């Protein structure tokens, strides 16, 4: 896989995403497995040991994290 590509964020949604209650609101969160994978990939990145496929995976997970941050902020703002 080309390192410039990313795994599409939608790839992770079926098994890697949960809606969890937080202070009475349901927010998007990573599953424990996906959070663990993100942590592992971040560690490998710090050690400069990511393969091109892992770089594409990390890019997709980080994009999904940005999407969730925006969605969760919108949910919180609209509940106020």
C-alpha positions in Angstrom: 0.0 0.0 0.0 1.3 3.5 -0.8 2.2 5.4 2.3 0.3 8.5 1.0 -3.0 6.6 1.2 -5.1 6.0 4.2 -7.6 3.4 5.2 -11.0 5.0 5.0 -12.4 5.9 8.4 -15.6 4.1 7.6 -13.6 0.8 7.7 -13.3 1.1 11.5 -16.9 2.0 12.3 -18.5 -1.5 12.5 -16.2 -3.0 15.1 -14.2 0.0 16.4 -16.9 2.5 17.4 -19.3 2.7 20.3 -21.8 5.2 21.6 -21.3 5.7 25.3 -23.2 7.8 27.8 -21.2 10.7 29.1 -23.0 13.0 31.5 -26.4 12.1 30.0 -25.3 12.4 26.4 -24.4 9.6 24.0 -21.0 10.3 22.5 -18.9 8.5 19.9 -15.9 6.7 21.4 -13.4 4.1 20.1 -13.8 0.5 21.3 -11.0 -0.7 23.7 -9.5 -2.7 20.8 -9.4 0.3 18.4 -8.0 2.6 21.2 -5.3 0.0 21.9 -4.4 -0.2 18.2 -4.2 3.6 18.0 -1.9 3.6 21.1 0.3 0.8 19.5 0.6 2.6 16.2 1.4 5.9 17.9 4.2 4.2 19.8 5.6 2.6 16.7 5.4 6.0 14.9 7.4 7.6 17.7 10.1 4.9 17.3 10.0 5.4 13.5 9.0 1.8 12.9 5.7 2.1 11.0 5.3 0.2 7.8 3.5 1.9 4.9 0.4 -0.2 5.7 0.5 0.9 9.3 1.0 4.5 8.3 -2.2 4.2 6.2 -4.0 2.6 9.1 -2.9 5.3 11.6 -3.9 8.0 9.2 -7.4 6.6 8.9 -7.8 6.1 12.6 -6.7 9.7 13.3 -9.1 11.0 10.7 -11.9 9.1 12.4 -10.8 10.6 15.7 -11.0 14.1 14.2 -14.5 13.3 12.9 -15.7 12.1 16.3 -14.2 15.2 18.0 -16.3 17.4 15.7 -19.5 15.3 16.1 -19.2 15.0 19.9 -18.6 18.8 20.1 -21.7 19.4 18.1 -23.7 17.0 20.3 -22.5 18.8 23.4 -23.1 22.2 22.0 -26.7 21.4 20.9 -27.5 19.9 24.3 -26.8 23.2 26.1 
